[in-house]
């Protein structure tokens, strides 16, 4: 079951069912694209049709935002991207599936992410990691990327043959990269866009206390810690709420 909000399909699904579906996808060896739309992503998708189409072409879109929960036609579970990534790592450990960590743009962050994951999941197989190539989006939403560096990354991943690929290029860029390049990585059964998950897992950025996360106030904690995020938080709360309200009238 799914619903549409601001033109983006989102699944009505529990975290347990999401893991079950991902496990089945790994068995079937299909190249499964997994994204976690949040309010900021839905706002971006209004002016970026390319991005919106990629989200709607996903195999699974998980609700990652209280705002989406609020405007959903029925009660749905909010599953944060970082929590889902950790659950998938637990699955990978139990099923003996290897993972690959791609992104963050910082060698230290992605290396520390690997170390901390292995601390939590000692038997997890990490096939490799890479900070990823430099990229940006042009005025029409297309990826502008260093093709030589990107080809080197693709070869590195292909050689390591991971079953699961976590991509942390930031919203928009990571989904576009997965959509365009996953077919060049035949071993990858599941590819997931994880946004800032590496920053949290590496402990570069502390997560909000559990109580604030349960209350849906993680955004406030992050704003206090990172005042420069005010523009992004404005989009995720004010602009999103305005657009969602307008769409229901």
Order of alpha helices (4+ residues) and beta strands (2+ residues): beta-beta-alpha-beta-alpha-alpha-beta-alpha-alpha-beta-alpha-beta-beta-beta-alpha-beta-alpha-beta-alpha-alpha-alpha-alpha-alpha
